[in-house]
Amino acid sequence: MRKLSILALLLLCLLNLALAQELKSPNGKLLLNFSLQSGGVPTYSLTYKGKPVIKPSKLGFDLKTKPRDEASGGSDANMEQKNVNLQGSLHSNFTLVSNQTTNYDETWAPVWGEVKTIRNHYNELAVTLNQQQTNRQMVIRFRLFDDGLGFRYEFPTQKNLTYFVIKEERTQFAMAGDHTAYWIAGDYDTQEYDYTTSKLSEIRGIMAKAVTANISQTPFSPTGVQTSLMMKSKDGLYINLHEAALINYPVMHLNLDDKNMVFESWLTPDAVGDKGYMQAPCTTPWRTVLVSDDAREILASKMTYNLNEPNKIKDAASWIKPTKYVGVWWEMITGKSTWSYTNDYPTIQLGITDYTKAKPHGKHGANNANVKRYIDFAAQHGFDGVLVEGWNQGWEDWFGNSKDYVFDFVTPYPDFNVQEIRDYAKSKGVKMIMHHETSSSVRNYERHLDKAYQFMKDNGYDAVKSGYVGDILPRGENHYSQWIVNHYQYALEKAAEYKIMVNAHEAVRPTGIARTYPNLIGNESARGTEYQSFGGSKPNHVTVLPFTRLIGGPMDYTPGIFEMDLSKLNPDNGSHVNSTLANQLALYLTLYSPLQMAADLPENYERFPDALQFIKDVAVDWDDSKYLEAEPGEYVTVARKAKGTGQWFLGSVGGDNSRTSNIKFDFLDKGKTFVATIYSDAKDAHYKTNPQAYTIKKVVVTNKSKLSQFVAPGGGYAISFEEATKDKTKGLPKL
């Protein structure tokens, strides 16, 4: 009997070994282990150079079940009840049907980006699982890159799982320690929070302070945080959790079990509390884990893009153009002017309210004369476009009223002549950028999309900034639920039909979708420059964003503010921009985007023409990027090589404290000499007390040169490089 027991135990061990699957990254540094635990529970773990990154973590779903009387029927009552219970489970009772490993290696060229080409190199493991009692199948596909892991769930065509509703996704990320985290509060409606730095165990105690006021917000848990989540372990591992290819699915947040340091996926619900409506065959987005012992590799990773499908816009390069622009925007954000036209009417009804009979209140920013001033400024200084907000009727009662028919996106105020502005901009060689604020009335926007996009094309607009301020209509939906995510995608794909580029604000955070639809040239989806006018952001905010928000795609951060004391623009605004002027210049490099705004007013730029020169010179599209220094929350330094010209630019931003940046110029071409123009903080610069103290100097450098540069609190520096000739180097010091 004892021999039989030992034999059974050995057979069980062999069976478990057979069910365990290992996968290594191409360079061998990352190791994935997949197995079925006791009870048929899918489980994975991940190590990096032998160090645990993700401890054994469970995978699966809870499904919404039908009422018991609908599910009953059959002769065996016990089996019937068992099957009813199993209908809600997709996280246990699985057996391994098959596994398949493959490898993949390609190089592809993005339409725009930080680099000219991207290598997509991974090893893949796909495990097919069967839930015996229900005969339902689920595939879990793992892709292991040199810089991280991506995995997703796939549901093939099958008889016993066709239409189903997700009650909860149960994907776990078990941390190996109480890591330092750079996080914002989990929220169904906003990502516009300042980042908090703390231990994972401290999140619960400081969550209340981390949830600051917002126009639309729905936090859900005292330990819930958003992705992209950046962490650093005690033993020096940088770990980032996010998702890729968010299509037809709700946004994933992370909820922390702070006793065991285990994150579990927390999907954004819809108006009735359901998480996702699925129809097989289908897939979920990829769940991603970036990991390295070098923070620079996190910033350089292109794994999120690689997990998305290739470009679906065949002629994309012919009309999708990286853009540098100015606009009628900051003056409204600061309160110097307004979006609205009149104070005469307590409410507005489009098509009924007669604006020709209204008395203008005199502060409307989008008037012909003011817009032409911005067009003139753009033409004089070489900017590609001009954004105008507040041009269309309806801004008097546009938000906070649960109003469906709030804008029609084609009818201007009396003081904005669409055709006149179109022709004036064209005569100056400047493109106009459209603004579509939806006030989160997505049904109304979809009703008007074709007409609005055609109106844009008829009047020479090739790009639109859309906005989703306020609570979502239909009522009860959230900004990040499945139905609203599908709306953002619909608007993007519809825009592609009209050859329109999209910059969506308050929309879903990016997850690499821009690889597939490169007309998504920007998003806000985080706390941008506007919050510097709403009380200010933390000085180190811009050193965290590249590790978090920008992992999934570029941000329309709207940098370039030169006047930090906003009371000079509006005496009623006591906010201060917590940044030095040199820091603002560096943001054009450190916060990558193919869409970059010079956000300040023309008159403020005219006060600092020497600093403005850098914004005029810096490129917005790149052949190469080299991250030279990086530490989340403290500093980021990057050099980029402009597409087409080969000219290098460099930017470095710091955090709360002053520091000395030490870098090498070994990215420059060997055997060549360059003149480096360095825009930097003055020795007495400080983001609060002396933000406009900067210096500009020229030095001669080669790829063997080194730089030791002071960075003030909230400061930074920016450099432009120009290949030198003898006359340009005469009298300049060598570095």
N, C-alpha and C positions, 0 to 999 in steps of 0.2 A: 504493500500500500504506500509505504514511504517513497519507494522508487518511482511509483506512478506519480506521486505528488511532485517530486523533484523534476520528473520528465515534463509534467504539465507546466511547471514554472519556467523550465528552459524553453519550452515551445512558446510560452507567452512572451518571454524576453525576446526571442527571435522574431516574433510577430511585431512587437513594438519597434525593434530595430528596422524591420522591413518598412514600417510605416514612417520612420524618420527620414527626412530628405534634407540634404545639405546643398548649398549653392554658394560659390565664391564669386567675388567681383573679378573683373578682368585682371586687375593688378594683385589680387589675392589678399588685400588688406581687410576687406569686409567679408564676413561669413554669416550666411542666413541658415537657420535651422527651422524646418517645419516638421510637425508631428501631430498625431491625434492622441490626445491625452485620454485618461480613463473616462469612459462614457462617450467616447467618440467626439471629443471637443477639439476643433482645429486650433492649433497653437503655433506661434512663431517666436523666434528670438534672433537677435542681431549682435554681433561683436565687431569691433574695429581694432586691428592689430592685437587681438586677444583680449581687449578690454570690453566688458559688457556695455552695450549701448541700450538695447531693449531686452529686458529679461523676459522669460517665457510669458507670453501675452495671448489672450484668447481672441478668437475671431467669430463673427456671426451676427445674427439678427433676431429681434423679436418682431413677429408679424402680427398685424391686427387680425383677429379671428372673427368668424361669423357667430351670431348667437347660437347657443347650444342646440336649440330645436331645429335650426336650419341645417346644422351639421350632422344631426342624428339620422338614423336609417341603417338597418342591418340587424342581423340576428344575434350577434355576440355583443351584449351590452358593455362588457368590460373592454373589449378591443375597440368598440365604438368610442368609449370615453377616452381611451388612450390616444386614439387618433385625433380626437377633438383637441386634446391638450397639445399634441405634437404640431397641430396646424399653426400654432403661434411660435414655434421654435425653429430657428435655422442656425443653431449654435451647438447642437449636440446630436448624439446618436448617428454620427457619420461613419462610413467606412471609405477607405481609399479605393477608388476604381482604377485610376491610372495616374501616372505623372509623366511629364515630358519636359526635357531640358533642351534649350536652344541657345545660340549666341548670335549677336547681331552687331554689325559695325558699319556705319555709314557716315558720310559728311554731307551736310546740307548748308545752303546759303540763305540766311534770313533776308527778307526785303529791307529791313532796317535792324539795327542792333548794336551791341557793344563790340562785336567782333564780326569779321567778314564771313567766316564759316564756323559751323558748330559740329563737333563730333558727337555722334550718338552711338555709344558703345556700351553694351550690357550683356550679361548672361541672364537667362530666363528659366524659371521653373513654373510650370502650370500643373496644379494638382486638381484632379476631378474627384469630387466627393459625392457619395450617395447616402441619403438618409433612408435607412432600410424600411422602417415602418410606413413611411409616406411615399417612398420611391421618388423623391425629389433630388435633383442634382444641382450642384453648385461648383463652379470652378473658381479657385483662387490663383491669380496670376502674379508672380513676383518677378520684378526686374531689378537686378543688382548692378549698379554702376560703380565706378571707382569712387564717386563722391556721395553715394547714398543708395537708398532703397525706395522703390515704388511698388505698391501692390494694390490690386483691386479685386472686386467680386464680379463674377460673370454668371449669368443665368441663361443657359442654352434653351433652345426650343424643346419643350417637354409637355406631356399630357397633364401632369399633376402639379404644375406650377406655371400658370399663364398670367393672369392678372392678380396682383397682390399688393397689399398696402404695408409699408414699413411702419411699425410702431416705434422701433428704436434700432439703430445700428449699434452693435456691441463690440466694436473694434477697440482693443486695448493697446496702450503704449506704456509698459511697465518700466519706470525709470530705475536706474541702478543706484541712485542716491538722491539726496536733497539738493538738487542742482540750483545754481543761480539762474533766475529766469528774467527775461525782459518781456513784459506782458501787458496786454490791455484786457479789460473785463469782457467776458463773453456777453454778447448782446445780439438780439435778433434784428436790430434796426440801425445800428451805427458802429463804425470803427473809429470815430473821431475822438479818441481819448489820447491823453498823454501816456507815454509808457512808464510803467513802474518797474523798478529793479528790486528783486527780493529773492529770498530762498523760496522754494516751492512750499515749504511748511508755513511760510509767513503770509501766503496769499489770502487765506481766510480772514486773518486779523486786520488786513489793510484794504480789503475789497471795497468797503463803504467809501473810503477816501478816493479810491481809484475810479469810481463811477461818478463823473462830474456831469453837470447839466448839459442836455442836448435837446434839440427841437423834437427829435423822435428817437426814443430809446426803450429797449426792453431787455434789461439784464435778467438772467435766469437762475444764477446759482452763486453762492458765496465762494466757490472755488472754480467757477467756470471761466475759461480764458479763450481768446481767439487765436486762430492760426493766421499767419505764419508765426509760430512760437519759437523764440530763440532761447537756448539754454547753454550754460557752461558748467561742466562737472568739476569737482575738486581736483581731479587728476588731469585736467587740461583738455577735455574733449568738448568741442563745439557741436551742439546737436540742434537741429531745426525740424520742427513738425509742421506739415502743411498738407495741401492737397493739390492735385493737378487735373486738368481737363474736367472742370465742373460743368457738366452738360446734363440738363433734364434731371436735376437732383438738388436737394437743399444743401445749403452751406453747412460744413462740419465745424462745430466748436469742440472744445476739449473740456471735460469735467474731471476734476482731480479728486481722487480718493487720497486725501493727504495723510492718512495713517499708513498706507502702504505705498505711496508715491506712484500710483497707477492712474494714468489718464485714460478716459474712455470717451469715444466719440459721442457727440451730442448734436443731433441734427436739428436744424431750424424747423419748427412746426408751421403748418398752415393755419387758416382761420378756424378750423375745427379740431386742431391738435394733431393731425396726422403728419407724418414726417416725409413720406414719399410714395407716389403712386407709380407702380412699375408694371411693365408688360414684357414678358420674355418673348424673344431673346433681348437681353439688355445687359448693361454693365453699370457699375458705379464709377465715380471719379477715382483716380489713383490716390492712395494715402501715401505720403512721402516722408522719408526720414533722411535728411542731409546730415553728414557727420564728417568731422576732420579734427585733427589736432592743430590745424592752422586756420585761423579765422578768415584769412584771405581766400582760402579755397571755398568757403561757404558763399562769399560774395561772387566769386567767379563761376560758380556752378550754373550749368544750363540744363540740369536734369528736369526741372519743371517744364521747360519748353519741350524737351525730348519726349516727354510722356504724352504730349498732345499730337494730334494728327497733323500731317503736312499741310502746307498752304493749299486752300481750296479756291483761291482767287487767281485764276490763270494769268490775267494781265495786270497783277497787283503793282508791279514795279513801274508801270506806265503812268499811274495816277496817285499812288500812295507816296507822299513826299514828306520827309521830316521837316518840321517847321519851327521857326523862331518868331514869336509874335509879341505884340503889345495889346493893350485893350482898355476899354471903358469898363472898369471893374473895381480896382482898388479904391477909387474915389467913392464908390458906393459902399464897399465893405467898411471903410473907415468912417462913413457918415458925412463925407464932404458933399456928396450929392446923393440922389436916390434913383431907384428903378422906376418909381411911379411918376405920373404926369400931373395929377391934380388932387386937391383936397375937397373938391366939390361934392363928391358922391360917397355916401356911406357904404354902398354896395355897387358891384358892377355886374351887368348882364351883357355878355357879348352879343352884338347885333342889335341891342336895344339901347344901351347907354350911348349917348351922342357926345363924343369927345370934342367935336367941333364947337360945341356950346359951352365947354368947360373952361374955367380960368386956370391957366397953368400956375403951379405953386412956385416955379422958378428954380427948382433944384433938380430937375430931371436931367440926368447925365447923358442920355442917348439922344441928344439933339444934333441937328445937322452941323452946326458950327463946331461943336465940341468934337464930334466924330471926325470931321475933316482935320482938326488939329492933330489928332492921333495918327491919321493917315499921313499927314505931312511929316510928322516925326518919324514914322516907320520908313517912309521913302527916303528921308534925309540920312538915316542911320543904317539902312540896309536890312530892316526887319521884313520878314516875308508876309505877315498878316496882321490884321486888326480884329480883335474880338469886341463885340458890342453887346452888352447886356441891358435889358430894360427897354428895348426898342419896340416891343409889341404890346398891344393893349391888354389890360387885365391886372396890372401889378398893384392896384389900389387895395385889393382884398384877396391876394393870391394864395395866402397860406393860413392854415390854422382854422379853416372853416368847413372842413370836410366837403369841399366843393368839387364837383365832378367836372363840369364844363368851365374850366378856369382859363385856358388859353386856346387859341386856334392856330397859332404859330405862323400866321401869314398876314395879320392885320397890324400895321404900324400905328404908333401915336402920330398926331398931327405934325409934330416937329421933327419927325424922322422920315425922310423921303427915300424909299428903298432904291428907286431907279437912279436918283441923283447921286446917292452915295455909291452905288454900284459903278456908275460911270466915272465918278471922281477917283475912286480907288483904282480903277483900271487904267486911268490916264497917268497915275503915279506908279504903276507897276506893283501894286499892293493887292493881296487877296483879302477878302472879307471872310471872317469866321462867324458862323451863325450861332445863336444861343437859343436852346430849347429848354426852358424850365418847365417841368411837368407838374410841379407841386405834388408829386407822387400819385397823380391820377393816371394810372397806367392805361386804363381802358380808354380814356379820352385821348391819350397820346397815340395809341394804336389806331384809333378811329381816324386820326389826322395824319398818320405817318406818310402815306403816299403823297398826299397833297403838300405836306410840309417839305418833304424831300424834293419834290418836283419844283416847288417854289424856290428852293435853294439853288437848284441847277439852272433855273431860268434866270437867276440873278447873280450867277457867278460865284456861289459859295460851294467850296469843295470839302469843308470840314464843319462839324457841329460839336458844340459843347452842350451836352444834355445834363439835366439836373433832376434829382428826386428828393427834394426837401420836404420834410413833414411826414406824417403817418400815411401809409399806403392806402389807396383806394383801388380795389374793393376793400371795405372796412374789415378789419380783423386780420388781413394778410400782413406779412412781415417783409422787410426789404430783402431778406435772404432765404425766404421759403422757395420751394420748388417752382411754383407757378410764376413768381416774380423773377427768379433766375431765368426762367424760360422767356420772360418778356424782354429782359436785357439782351438775350441772345437773338431774339426775333428782331429787335430794333437794329442790332449790329448787322445781321444778315440782310435785312431789308436795305440798310444803308449801302451795303456792298453792291446791291443791284443798281443803285443810282450812282455808284462810284463816289461815295461820300466817306470821309474819315470820321471816326467817332472818338470823342473824349468825354466819357461818362462820369459825372460826379454823383456822390451819394449812392452809387450803384454797388453791385457785388464786387468784392475784391478780386483782382485778377489771379488766374491759376494757369497761366501759360497759353490761354486761348488765342493770344495774338500770333502764335505760330500758324494756327489754322486760318485765322481771320486777321491778317496784318493791318486791316483798316481800323482796328482798335489801337489807335496810336497813343492813347493815354487814358488814365483813370485818376480819380481822386482817391476815394475809398480809404482814407486815413486822415489824420489831422494835418491839414496843410497850412500854408502861410496865412490864410484868413484868420486863423485863431490867434495870430499875433495882434490882431485888432480886437479880439474878444477877451482880452485879459492876458494874452501871451502864452507861449509854450515853453517847456523846459529847454534850457540852453543845449542840452545833449540830445534833444529829440532827433535831430538830423543825423546823429551818429548811430541811432538804433534803427531808423527806417530802412537803410540798405540791408539789414539782417532780417527784417520782418516783412513789411509791406512790399518791398521791391523784389522779393524772391519770386513772386508770381508775374511780375510785369512792371512796366514803367509807371511813374506817378506824375501827374500834372501838379507839382508842388507849388508852382508859381513863385519862384525865387526872384531875387534882384531888388530887394527893398533897400533904398539908400537913406531914407529919413526914418529913424527909429522912434522918434518922439511924435506920436500920432496926434497929440493935441495941436501940433502945428498945422495939421490938415483939417482937424475938426476940434474946436475948443472943448466940446462935450465928450471927447474920447480921450480917456486917461491911460490908454494901453501903451505899452512899450514893446517894440520888437526885440526879443532877447537874442540878439545876434550882432556881431560886428559887420561892418561893410565888407571887409575881406572875406568873412565867412559866407556872405551872400554870393560873392563871385565864385567861390569854390563849389557851391551847390550845383552849378551847371555841369560839374564833372562827377561829383559824388552821388547825386541823386539822378541817375541816368533816366533820360526820356528822349524820344525822338520829337517830342513836342515840348518846347521850352518857352516860358513867358518871361519877359522883362516886365515885372508886375507893377513897378512904381509909376508915379506920374511923370510926364515929360519934363515938367519944371524941376523936379528933383534930380533927374538925370543931367539936366543942363547945368546944375551946380557942381557936378563932379564929372566933367567930360573925360578926364584921364582914366577914371575907374570904369566909366561906361565903355571905354574902348575894348576892355576885355570881353564884355558881354557881346559887343558887336563882332569881335573876332572869333569867339569860341564856336566850334562846330556842334552839330546836333546828331550826327550820324558817324559811325566809327568802323574802322577796319580792324582795330586791335585795342585791347584794354589790359593794363597791368595793375593789379592791386598791390601796392607797395607796403602799406601799413594798415592794420585793421584790428580793432578791439571794440566789441559792441558796447555802446554807451560812453565810449571815451574818444575814439578817433577813427577816421577813415581817410586814406590817401590813395588816389588812383591817377594813373596816367593813361591818356587815350590818344590814339592815332586817327586823325580825321580821314573819313572815307574820300577817296579820290585825290586828295591833296598831299597826304602823307605827313601833314603837320601835326606835331604833338602838342597836347595841352595837359596840364596837371592841376588837380585840386585836392585840398586837404582841409578837413573840418575837425574841430576839437569839441570837447564837452564842457563840463562845468568849470574845470580848472585849467590853468595855463600849463603848457608843456613845450618841450622841444622836439620837433620832428626831425629825424635823421634818415635821409634817403640817399640812394644812389641813382644816377642817371644812366644806368647800364641798358635801359630800354632804347636809348637813342642809337641811331645808325653808327656803326664803327667807322672810324676814319674821317668823320665829318665834324665840323665845328658849327656851333649854334649860338645865337644870341637868345638868352632867356630873360624874359621880362617878368619880374616877380612882384606880384601885388600881395602885400602882407600886412598884418597887424603892426602898428607902431608899438614901441616898447611900453607905452602907457595906455594901450587900448584895453577896453573892457566892455563887454556886451551891454552893461547897464549904465556905467558912468562915462564912458568915452568910446562909443561904438564907431564913430566916423574917423577915428585916428588910424590912418593907413599910410604906408609908404610904397613907392614904386621905384624899383631899381632894375638896371640892365647889367647882366654879367655874361661873360663868354664861357661856354661849357662844352664838354665832349661827353662821350659815353663813359669816361673814366672819372667824371666829376662827382663830388659828393656835396650834399647840402645839409646844413644844420640850421633849422629855421624856428624861430619863436612863434608860438601860437597862443593868443590871449584867451582868457575865459570866454567861452561862446564864440571863439574866433576861428581863423583859418588863413589859408593863403592859396593863391592861384598863380599859375605860370603858363605863359605862352612861349613856344619855342619857334625860332625862325632860323633856317639855315643861313649861316653867316657868309658874308663877303668881306674883303679887307676893309672897305670903306665903312662897313657897319660895325666892325669890331674895334676900330681906331679909338683909343682912349678908354676903352671899357676894361674893367678888372676881370681877371680870369678866376674861375671858381675851381 
